[in-house]
Each structure stands twice: as structure tokens, then as C-alpha cells.
Amino acid sequence: MFRIPHRLAFVACALMASSALAQPEIALVAAAGGPQSVDVINKLTGTGEFSTVTYINAQTVTPTLAELQAYDAVLCWSNNTFLSADGLGDVLADYVDAGGGVVVAVFATSTTTVGRSLGGRFRSGGYEIIPTQGGNTTGAATLGTILLPGHPTMTGVSTFIGGTSSPRPTTTTVSSHGYHVALWSDGKTLVAASSTYPNRIDLGFYPPSRDGVSTSWDPATDGARMLANALLATMNITPPCDTDVNCDGALNGFDIQATEEAVNGDFTNFCLPSADLNGDGSENGFDIETEEQRVNGAPC
């Protein structure tokens, strides 16, 4: 069955003291080697954030929308060829439209190899954040500038060592609706989010750690936390009750200005995953009005 967004589930369960909050269930939809996928399962399970982590081998099967709707969010990556890059792209676009969270990572976000990046409506419909088929850069790199430290993908993230290979996108650009959250030490995209699709995040690193691929990221650093945070952030798309929308530690007119900029597509100074502050399903002047009211003392 398709679940309501996780934060809504929290609200519902909080009203029933006898009920415990069920942790989300996620799916890994990947075209990659077995040991690599097992490593990602282990790393995400080890964060304690998810009740189940299920692997779907996209080399041999293309899941249906109904099958994906059994999960709260999906992590997709590749190192081999998808059974159907177009078919999977169509399904993931439909899943996003239905409210499901989708995180896409290297090499699906960067490879030039035919059949290893998402096609279909995912590409033609503009669901990408990091433009695919832009090529890969390798060579040791680490966590660089965190542009939006208050963004939920960066919670608890302080170190990241990408390993001797550190595969990452060559391009530093993002789509027209995308914005950078964090960069690699060489300025390449590490984490990017979308102002149009709050249930979409792209990662500029390869999900398996050094435990699965000898040249990949150091599991003693915060790669698993970034993976988990990205998935959780795509589920957390209801209006945040957080007035300090620019995350500078103060509540003032700069928060109103940041909200106005975000409503107009500029998330540079806006650290929340969505500018839909009043929960009406769109980002517009009413959200600016909502932020003005909060800055002036109105409760959430």
C-alpha cells in the first residue's frame, strides 16, 4: 500500500499515545553488483532509521508503480545496465507524481554509458536535478563546502572521505529547478535538491562504501548518514513548522526575504526542503504571508 508522507504519519501517531511511530520502508532500485548492494543495505539498516530496506535488481526487472508504492522512498543508482532505462524512468516519474520520494545517485546521475542512466519521462519530463550523461570525475576528494547547513540532508554530517576513486559528476550545473546543498572539495556537486519536487534529491557520490568497493567512501565518515538523510528528506514534504527558514539562528525580516526568494525559485538562502509553508500544495504569495505572520509571532 502507499503510505502517507512520514511527517503526516508522525502527526497521526502523536495523537494516539498508545501507538508507536512506524519507521519508513525503503527500496533500493539499482543495477549494481551483489556485494555492493548488500553493503548499501547494511549501511542504511545500520542507521536505525528504516524498518525494512529491500533490494530490487533493476538489471533483471523493472518494478511497477504498484510495487514501488509499497515503499516510502526509493534510492536508485547504477554501475551496470538497467533492464529498461526508459521503462524505469517512466515508473519513477509516476512514483514522484504520486508522492513517493526518489533519490538518484552516481552513476545514474552522471554516466555517459547508454542504458545506465534513467530515461523515459524521468528525463524528458524534467525530473532530473543533476543533468545525466554529463560524465564522471574521479580521484580522491572529500566533503567540501556545505552551502545549506540547515538542510535536512546535512543533519549530523561533518566528515566525508570519498576514497581513492571518489566518483562524482563532472558537471557543476543543476537543472533549472535544482539547487546545490553541498559540494565536494573540488567544487563538484555532492548533494542537490529541487524547488519543484520536494520529494526529489540527487547525490553526486556512489552509494556503496569501501566495504563494498575498495576505492569508494570511508565508512568511518558520514556517507551512510547522507544516504539516510536524503531518503528521509524526500518523505518529509509537509509544511515545516520552522520559522527560521534561512537557518541563521535568528527570526527576522531576512526569513521573509528568503521565503520570497524561494517562492520565486531561488533557494540560495532558504534551508528547508519546501517553501510551501501553508500546506496548500503550491509555493506562492500565501507562503510569504504565512512566514510574515510567523515572524510577527503567529503560531504554526
C-alpha positions as CSV (number, residue, x, y, z in Angstrom):
1,M,0.0,0.0,0.0
2,F,1.1,3.6,-0.5
3,R,1.9,5.4,2.7
4,I,1.1,9.0,3.7
5,P,4.2,11.2,4.0
6,H,6.3,10.3,7.1
7,R,5.7,13.6,8.8
8,L,1.9,13.2,8.4
9,A,2.3,9.7,9.9
10,F,4.0,11.3,12.8
11,V,1.2,13.7,13.4
12,A,-1.4,11.0,13.3
13,C,0.5,8.7,15.6
14,A,1.3,11.5,18.0
15,L,-2.4,11.9,18.7
16,M,-2.5,8.3,19.9
17,A,-0.3,7.8,22.9
18,S,-0.6,4.1,22.7
19,S,0.7,3.9,19.2
20,A,4.3,3.8,18.2
21,L,5.6,5.6,15.1
22,A,6.3,3.0,12.4
23,Q,9.6,3.6,10.7
24,P,9.6,4.0,6.9
25,E,10.3,1.2,4.5
26,I,12.6,1.9,1.5
27,A,13.6,0.2,-1.7
28,L,17.0,0.2,-3.4
29,V,16.4,0.1,-7.1
30,A,19.8,-0.4,-8.6
31,A,21.8,-2.0,-11.4
32,A,25.0,-3.0,-9.5
33,G,26.9,-6.0,-8.2
34,G,25.6,-8.1,-5.4
35,P,28.2,-7.3,-2.7
36,Q,27.9,-3.6,-3.4
37,S,24.1,-3.7,-2.9
38,V,24.5,-5.7,0.3
39,D,26.8,-3.0,1.6
40,V,24.3,-0.3,1.0
41,I,21.6,-2.4,2.7
42,N,23.8,-2.9,5.7
43,K,24.8,0.8,5.9
44,L,21.2,2.1,5.7
45,T,20.0,-0.6,8.1
46,G,22.8,0.4,10.5
47,T,21.5,4.0,10.7
48,G,18.4,2.6,12.6
49,E,16.1,4.9,10.5
50,F,14.2,2.3,8.5
51,S,12.1,-0.7,9.3
52,T,13.0,-2.5,6.1
53,V,15.5,-2.0,3.3
54,T,14.6,-4.0,0.2
55,Y,16.8,-4.5,-2.9
56,I,15.2,-4.6,-6.3
57,N,17.7,-5.7,-9.1
58,A,16.9,-3.3,-11.9
59,Q,19.3,-5.3,-14.2
60,T,16.7,-8.1,-14.4
61,V,13.4,-6.5,-13.6
62,T,11.6,-3.1,-13.9
63,P,9.3,-2.6,-10.9
64,T,5.8,-1.4,-11.5
65,L,4.3,1.7,-9.8
66,A,2.2,-0.5,-7.6
67,E,5.2,-2.4,-6.4
68,L,7.1,0.8,-5.6
69,Q,4.1,2.2,-3.8
70,A,4.8,-0.4,-1.0
71,Y,7.7,1.8,0.0
72,D,8.0,5.3,1.3
73,A,11.1,6.2,-0.8
74,V,13.5,4.8,-3.3
75,L,17.2,5.0,-3.8
76,C,18.4,4.4,-7.4
77,W,21.9,4.1,-8.7
78,S,23.8,2.1,-11.4
79,N,27.1,0.5,-12.2
80,N,25.6,-1.9,-14.8
81,T,22.9,-1.5,-17.4
82,F,19.2,-1.2,-16.4
83,L,16.9,-3.8,-17.9
84,S,14.9,-0.8,-19.3
85,A,16.3,2.7,-18.6
86,D,13.2,4.2,-20.3
87,G,10.8,2.0,-18.5
88,L,12.3,2.6,-15.1
89,G,12.4,6.3,-15.8
90,D,8.7,6.3,-16.6
91,V,7.8,4.4,-13.4
92,L,10.0,6.6,-11.2
93,A,8.4,9.8,-12.7
94,D,5.0,8.3,-11.9
95,Y,6.1,7.5,-8.4
96,V,7.3,11.0,-7.8
97,D,4.0,12.4,-9.1
98,A,2.2,10.0,-6.7
99,G,4.2,11.5,-3.7
100,G,6.9,8.9,-3.4
101,G,10.4,10.0,-2.5
102,V,13.2,9.4,-5.1
103,V,16.9,9.8,-4.5
104,V,19.2,9.2,-7.5
105,A,23.0,8.7,-7.1
106,V,26.1,8.0,-9.2
107,F,26.4,6.6,-11.7
108,A,22.8,7.1,-12.7
109,T,23.3,10.8,-12.2
110,S,26.5,11.1,-14.3
111,T,27.4,8.2,-16.6
112,T,27.7,8.6,-20.3
113,T,27.2,4.8,-20.8
114,V,24.0,4.1,-22.7
115,G,21.3,2.3,-20.5
116,R,22.9,3.2,-17.2
117,S,21.1,6.5,-16.5
118,L,17.3,7.0,-16.2
119,G,15.5,7.7,-19.5
120,G,11.8,7.9,-20.4
121,R,9.7,10.5,-18.7
122,F,12.1,11.0,-15.8
123,R,14.5,12.6,-18.3
124,S,12.1,14.1,-20.8
125,G,9.7,15.4,-18.1
126,G,12.5,17.3,-16.2
127,Y,12.6,15.2,-13.0
128,E,16.5,15.3,-13.0
129,I,18.4,17.6,-10.7
130,I,21.9,16.7,-11.7
131,P,21.8,16.5,-15.5
132,T,22.5,12.9,-16.5
133,Q,25.2,11.8,-19.0
134,G,27.5,14.7,-18.0
135,G,30.4,12.4,-17.4
136,N,32.3,11.3,-14.3
137,T,35.3,12.7,-12.4
138,T,37.5,10.5,-10.3
139,G,40.4,11.0,-7.9
140,A,40.5,11.3,-4.1
141,A,38.1,14.0,-2.7
142,T,36.4,14.9,0.5
143,L,33.4,16.9,1.8
144,G,33.8,20.5,0.6
145,T,31.5,23.5,1.2
146,I,28.1,22.8,2.8
147,L,26.1,25.6,1.2
148,L,22.9,24.9,3.2
149,P,24.0,23.5,6.6
150,G,20.4,23.6,7.8
151,H,19.1,21.4,5.0
152,P,17.9,18.0,6.3
153,T,20.3,16.1,4.2
154,M,23.2,17.6,6.2
155,T,21.9,16.8,9.7
156,G,24.7,15.0,11.6
157,V,27.1,15.2,8.6
158,S,30.5,16.6,9.4
159,T,33.0,14.4,7.6
160,F,33.0,12.6,4.3
161,I,36.1,10.9,2.7
162,G,35.2,9.8,-0.8
163,G,38.1,7.2,-1.2
164,T,40.8,6.9,-3.8
165,S,38.3,6.9,-6.6
166,S,35.5,9.3,-5.3
167,P,33.4,9.0,-8.4
168,R,31.4,12.2,-8.9
169,P,29.6,14.2,-11.7
170,T,31.9,16.2,-13.9
171,T,29.3,18.9,-14.4
172,T,28.8,21.5,-11.7
173,T,25.4,22.6,-13.1
174,V,22.0,21.6,-11.9
175,S,18.6,21.8,-13.6
176,S,16.6,25.0,-13.6
177,H,14.6,23.8,-10.6
178,G,17.6,22.4,-8.8
179,Y,19.9,24.0,-6.1
180,H,23.1,22.9,-4.5
181,V,23.1,21.8,-0.9
182,A,26.7,20.6,-0.5
183,L,29.8,20.3,-2.7
184,W,32.8,18.1,-3.0
185,S,36.2,19.5,-2.0
186,D,36.8,20.2,-5.8
187,G,33.5,22.1,-6.2
188,K,31.6,19.2,-7.9
189,T,28.1,18.5,-6.8
190,L,27.7,16.3,-3.8
191,V,24.1,16.9,-2.8
192,A,21.4,18.8,-4.8
193,A,17.7,19.2,-4.2
194,S,14.7,20.6,-6.2
195,S,12.5,23.6,-5.6
196,T,9.8,22.0,-7.8
197,Y,9.9,18.4,-6.5
198,P,10.5,18.4,-2.7
199,N,10.4,14.6,-2.8
200,R,13.5,14.5,-5.1
201,I,17.2,14.6,-4.2
202,D,20.2,13.8,-6.3
203,L,23.5,12.7,-4.8
204,G,26.9,13.1,-6.5
205,F,28.5,10.1,-4.9
206,Y,28.4,6.3,-5.3
207,P,26.3,4.7,-2.6
208,P,28.4,1.6,-1.8
209,S,31.2,2.3,0.8
210,R,34.7,1.0,0.8
211,D,33.3,-2.2,2.4
212,G,31.7,-2.9,-0.9
213,V,34.0,-1.2,-3.4
214,S,37.7,-0.8,-2.3
215,T,38.1,2.6,-3.9
216,S,34.8,4.1,-2.5
217,W,33.9,6.3,0.5
218,D,35.3,5.7,4.0
219,P,32.6,4.0,6.1
220,A,34.0,5.7,9.2
221,T,32.8,9.0,7.8
222,D,29.2,10.2,7.2
223,G,28.2,8.7,3.9
224,A,25.6,6.4,5.4
225,R,24.1,9.3,7.2
226,M,23.9,11.4,4.0
227,L,22.2,8.5,2.2
228,A,19.7,8.0,5.1
229,N,19.1,11.8,5.4
230,A,18.4,12.1,1.7
231,L,15.8,9.4,1.7
232,L,14.2,10.8,4.9
233,A,14.1,14.3,3.4
234,T,12.2,13.2,0.3
235,M,9.4,11.8,2.6
236,N,9.4,14.9,4.8
237,I,7.4,17.1,2.4
238,T,4.6,18.5,4.5
239,P,4.8,22.1,5.6
240,P,7.6,22.5,8.2
241,C,6.7,24.3,11.4
242,D,10.0,26.1,11.3
243,T,10.1,29.9,11.2
244,D,13.9,30.4,10.8
245,V,13.8,29.4,7.2
246,N,17.3,30.7,6.4
247,C,18.8,28.8,9.4
248,D,20.9,31.7,10.6
249,G,19.7,31.3,14.2
250,A,17.5,34.4,14.2
251,L,13.9,35.2,13.4
252,N,13.6,38.4,11.4
253,G,12.9,40.0,8.1
254,F,15.7,38.1,6.4
255,D,13.5,35.0,6.8
256,I,10.6,36.7,5.0
257,Q,13.1,37.7,2.2
258,A,14.4,34.2,1.9
259,T,10.8,32.8,1.6
260,E,10.0,35.4,-1.1
261,E,13.2,34.3,-3.0
262,A,12.3,30.6,-2.6
263,V,8.8,31.1,-3.9
264,N,10.4,32.7,-6.9
265,G,12.7,29.8,-7.4
266,D,15.9,30.9,-5.6
267,F,16.7,28.6,-2.7
268,T,20.2,30.1,-2.0
269,N,19.2,31.4,1.4
270,F,16.3,29.0,2.1
271,C,17.3,25.9,4.0
272,L,14.0,23.9,4.2
273,P,13.1,21.3,1.7
274,S,9.9,23.1,0.6
275,A,8.6,26.7,0.5
276,D,5.0,25.5,0.8
277,L,4.7,26.8,4.3
278,N,0.9,26.9,4.4
279,G,0.4,23.4,3.0
280,D,-1.8,24.2,0.1
281,G,0.3,22.2,-2.4
282,S,1.9,25.2,-4.1
283,E,4.6,27.7,-3.4
284,N,3.2,31.2,-3.8
285,G,2.5,34.6,-2.2
286,F,0.4,32.9,0.5
287,D,3.5,31.2,1.8
288,I,5.3,34.6,2.1
289,E,2.3,35.8,4.0
290,T,2.5,32.8,6.3
291,E,6.1,33.5,7.0
292,E,5.4,37.1,7.8
293,Q,2.8,36.0,10.3
294,R,5.2,33.6,11.9
295,V,7.9,36.3,12.2
296,N,5.4,38.5,13.8
297,G,4.5,35.9,16.4
298,A,1.7,33.8,15.0
299,P,1.9,30.1,16.0
300,C,2.4,27.4,13.4
